[in-house]
């Protein structure tokens, strides 16, 4: 997400703050009232609030102080001093460093009324954030770790039922450009990354199946989810909330305004929290336009005519981020096996979660492996970030004559979007999965999933 100036609190007028304080804190406990004073534009209020929390001596104020630290332009030294006093630790001076510290210290819980404070803080940036964060909001992730990604609600606009072109009409694409390739029930689509980098989400119907591609540019993952859920009358339609959790986008559904974890497909804040809903993942491939077109000549392609004015040249919005090994927002990551922004292929929703470093496919195009009790073969190309996984019966496949074939016992099998197809017509079906940066998979599935060795 594009990072604007983070010093918005100082731009809010006294009248607006008084209104916020009056409506949110009239019957709030003193901790909440004092926390709201941390973000007051009145110069004496934050100083007094910082001192009050410091003298009070309870660690439950640390999350609010860390929030205030990000947006404070004049009281940073006093806030850091209070955090150090309450935590008993010294060293980190920046907001990002204290966010990492907070992620490590799950035992520290914010005071009752923290959600009120957080809602008031972010309503200063965008009043529409109140539909996501408010008093008593249900949540299954730590509210203190939700952070602003630099844009307002829908500041990164989703594409819903976007205009498509025939392959011949898509003259703007070059063969080596990367696209998200989707094929369902014979309906084949290409969604170029140069467009999705700006929108991060599409809601569409492919092959009669309502789907959303939830694309988190920060964590390098585009995940295709089915949006029709049993027991609900209508498919979900998703947008970008403007919020992040551990450098992963929090998308929202337009029906309930619940926040969803993009990586897991679960609602984590709001009305649907605890509902048990988890979106089903579908196969999606990143590949080059040239390779996709060769294998799928009847494909349709996303049009540049999106209804929005953007610089749709390749790499325009995130080129520097993609080429850097640095993260844009703070998140803890175990780098003993892989670096934070190493790419992995993540197997999803198949009874087992497992990740394979993309670098493995630099050495060979076909990897035969297992994930839990599942035998599978993966066909990949590290250069184009392309990996497709197929469930097998334990057969050992080898690389074929081209990218669209593998061999088994000297016979060629065709690599398709839905299955490996043998010479006798036998089909070994494809499994859902996607590419992601290591830090994202490690942060959400690292404790419960396997990782193939990067040898």
N, C-alpha and C positions, 0 to 999 in steps of 0.2 A: 504494500500500500504506500501511496506517496505521502511522505512525511512533511507536513507543513510546520510552521512555527509552533512550538509547544508551549508558548507563553500566552495562553488565551485568558487565564484567570485575571490578569491585570487589565484586560480590555473590557471587562464587564462593569457596567455602571453601578453606582451605589443603589439606585432605585431598584434595579433588577435583583441585586443581592438581598435587599430588604424584603422583596416579595418572596424570594426563595426561602429566606429564613422564617418569614411569617407563616407560610403555608406548610413547610416541612417540619418546623421545629417548635411550633406553638405548644405542643403537648409532648415533645420528645424528651428523653432523659438528658441529663446535663452533658453526658459524653457526646451525644449527637450534636447538641447545640454548640459545644466547644469545637467539635470537628468541623462544623459548618463555618465557624469563625476562622478556621485555618485558611479558607479560600475567600475570605472577605476582601474587597478592594479597599476597605478602610484600613489605613496603615497600622493602627494600634491593635486591631482585633487579632491578626495572626500572631503577633508577638505575645500577646497575653494568652492565647490558646496554646501556643507551644510551651510556654512556661507552666501553664496549668497541667498539661499532660505530663511534662517532665517531673513536676513536683508530685503528681498523683502516683507515679511510679509503677504503673501497670503495663505489662508488655502488650496488652490487647490494643493499645493505641498505635503500635508500630505500623500496622498496615495503612492506617489513615495518614500517618506522617510520611510514609513512602509515597503514597498517592500525591500528597501536597508537594513533596520534593520535586516531582517531575514538572509541576506547573509554576512553582514559585520563582519569581525573578529577583526578589530582594531579601528573602529570608532563608536562603539555602544553608548558610552556616549554622543558624540557630536550629533548623530542622535536623540537620545531620548530628549536631551535638545532642539533641534530645533522643534521637534514635540510638546513638552510641550509649548514652546513659541508661536507657531502658533495656537495651539488648545486652549490655555488658561487654560489647565488642567494639573495636575501633578498626579503622582501616578504610573501608569503601566510602567514597565521598559522592559518587554519582548515583542517580536514580537507577540505572541499569544494574549496577553492582549490588545495590540493596534489593532489587527485585530477585536477583539470583540467590542472595542470602535468604530471602523470604521463601523461595521455592524449596530450599533445603530444610527450612524449619516449619514443617507442617504442624508441629505442636502448638504454634502460636495462632490463636484464634482471635479475630477482631471482635470488638465490643458489640453488644446488641445495638442495633441502629446503624451499623456500618453501611448497610444497603441504602439507607436514606441519605447518608453523606455522599456515597458514591454516585447515586442518582442525581443529586444536586450538583455535584462537581461536573458531571458529563453533560447535564442539561445546559450548562453554560456554553458548551461547544455546539451542541445541536439539541434543541428541545425535543426532537423526535426520539432521542435516545431513551426517553422516559418510558417508551413502550417495552423496552428490554429490561431496564433496571428500575426498580421501585421498591417501596417499603414491603417487606415480607415476601419478596419474590422467591419462589422455589428454585433450588439449584442443587446440582450434584458435582459441580466443580467449585473451586475456591473463588469466591467473588473478588478477593484481593488480588488474584492473579490475572483477572480480566483487565486488559489494557486497551487503550485507544490506538488504532492503526494509522491515524493521520487523515482520515476522511470522514465525512458525515454519513448518516444512514443512506444507502443507495448511492453514495458518492462514486462507487464503482458499480455502474449499472449493469444488471443482468440482462441477457438477451432472451426474450421469451418468444417462441415460435418465429425464429429469425428467418429472413429471406435467404433462399438457397439458389444456387446457379447449377447449370450442367457443367461437367468437366471442361467442355470446349469453351464455355463462357468465362471460366476462371483464369483469364489471361494474366491476372496480377501475380500468380504464383510461379515460382521457379522450382525446378526439380529437387533441389537440395533443401528447400524449406521444410520445417517440421509442422506436422498436423496431428491432431487427435483423430484417429480413425475409429469409427463406430459402425457396426453392422448387426442389425437385428431383423430376423425374419425376411432376409433378402433386401432390406432397405439399408443402403450403404451411404455413409456420410463422411465428409472430411471437414473438420473444424480447425482452421489454421491457428497456430499458437500466436502469430503476430496480431490476430484479432482478439483471441481469448485472453492474452496478456492484459488487455485493457478492461475486460468485462468479468473475467474470473468465474462466470457462471452462465450456463444456458439452460433453459427449460424448453423441452421439445418433446415431440412424439415421434419415435423412430420405430418403424415396423409395427405400428399399432401399440407400442409400449411407451407410456409416459416416463420420461427420464430427465434427470438433471446431471450435467457435468459440473461437479464442484471442484473448481481449480484454485488451489492456494499457490500463488506465485512464490510466496515466501518459503514454502516448504517443497516446492517443485512437484507437487502431486495434483494430477487431475483424475478424479475418481467418478466413475459413472454409476449413478444410483437410480434404481427404480423408485418412482415417487408415488405410485398407487399402493396403498397400505390396506390390508384386510381390515374391514370394520369401519373404514372411513369412506364417505360418499364421493369425495373428490381427491384427485392426486394433489400432492403438495406442490406449491410453486415457491422457489427459493430466491433470496436475494442476499446481498452482502451487507452485514450489519454495521461495519466500520470498526468492530471490536476484534481483538485477538486473544487467544489463550495459548501461552507458551509458543508464540510466533506462528500460530496456526489460526487461520481465519475462522471466525464464528459466523456461520451463515444463519439466516432466519427464514421461517416459513411465513408467508403472507397471510395465512388464515389465523394463526394464534400469536404471532410475533414471538414465538419461542426461539431461543438461540440454540443452534445445533453445532456439534463438533464436526467440522468438515472431514476429519480423518476417520472417524468412527461411524458417522451417519446416525448419531444419537442426539436427541434433544437433551440439553444439559442445563438450561436456565429457562424458567418460565412455565407456562401452563402445562406443557407436555412432559415436564420433568417427572421421571418415575413411571411413565406410561408403558415402558417396556418396548417402545417402538425402536426398531433399528432397521435402517434402510438396506435393502438388498443391493449388493454391488454387482455390476455387469462388467464383462470384459471390455477394455478400451486399450488402444495401442497408440503410442507416440511413434511416428515413423516419418520418412521423407515423403513429400508430395509425389516425387517421381516413382518411388517404390509402390506407394498406395495406388496411384493411377494405373500402373502396369498390372497390378493384381486385381484392381476393381475399376475397370474402364467405365462402368455405368454409374459410378459414384456421383453424388451431388455434393456441392461445396458451399460453405458459408459465404455470403456476399459481403463485399466491403460496404454496401449500402445498409448499414445497421440502424440508421435513424439517429446516430450520434456522430459528432465531429471529433475525430481522433486522428493522431498521426499513426497510421497503421503500418508504417515501415517496420521490418523485422527488428526486434530488439529495442524499439523506441522507448518503452516505459521502464524496462528492467534490465537492460543490457549490462549496466555496470554491476548490478547485484548478481546476476547470473555468472558473470566472469570473475567475481570476487569469492574468496574463501570465507568471508565474514558474514555473520548474521546481522539483520537489521534491528532485531529486537532481542532482548535477553531471554535465554532459555538454557537450562542445564542440559548437557549432553555427554554421554560416555564416549570418549574418543579413543579408548584403548584398542578398539578393533577397526574402526573407520573414522574418518574425519567428518565433521558436522555436515558438510555439503557434498559428501560423496553420494553418488546416486545408487539406489538399490531398486530392485524389482520386488514388490510386496504382493504375496499371494493373499487373497482375501476371501472370506465367507465360504470356505470350502471344507470346514471341519478342522482346519489347522491354519495357523498364521506363521508364515516364514518369509524371510527376506534373503535375496541373493545380491551381492554387490554387482553392479553393472560391469565392473572391471573384469569379472570372470568371463564375460562374453568377448573380451578382446583376444582371448586365447583359443576359444572354440565357440562355434555357433550353436551347438546342441549340448545341453546338460541334462543328464538323467539323474533323478534324485528322488527323495521321499520327503513328505511333510506330514508328520504324524504317521497315520496308517495309509496315507495316500501315496501311490506311485505316480510320478509325473515326469514329463519331458518338457524342457524349456528350450525355445528356439529364439535366439537373440542376436542383436547387432548393436554393439556398444556405441558405434559412431552415430547412429540415428536414435539412440535411446529406445530401441525397439525390443520388447520381450513379450512373447506369448507362451502361456503355459497350457499343457494338455494333460488330462488325466489318462494314464495308461494302465495296462494290466501287468506292468513290470517289464515290458519290452524295452530293449536298449536300442535307441535310435542313434543314427549318425548323420552328419551333415550330407546333404544331397548335392546335386550338380549346381543348384542355384539357391537363391534365398527362399524360393517358394516350394522347396522339396526337402525331405529327409529320407533316409534309407533304413530299411529293416530287412535283414537277411538277404541283402542284394536287391530288394525291390523298392521302388520309389513310392513314397507317400506324399500327397500334396498338402502343403501348409495353407489352410484357409482361415478366415476370421472366426469360424465357428467350430472347426474340428480339423484333426489330421485325418485325411481320407486315403485309405489303402487302395491298392489296385483292384481289389474285389468289392470295393464300395464300403468296406468296414469303416466306421467313424469312431474316433477317440475324441471326446468332446473337450472344448476349451474351458479353462477355469478363469474366474475373475481375478484380476490383478492390475497393478498400475506401478508407474515409476514414482519415486519420492526421494527427497534428500534423507540421508541417514538420520539426522537429528529428529525428524518428524516421526519416522517409524520407531526409533529408539524411545522417543518421549511418550508414545501412546501404546505401543505394542511390544516394546523391548523386554518387559518383564514376563510377558506371557507367550512369546513367540520364539521360534528358532531363527538362527542366522547361519547361513552357509559360510564356510570358511573362504576368506579372500586369498586363496593361494595361487 
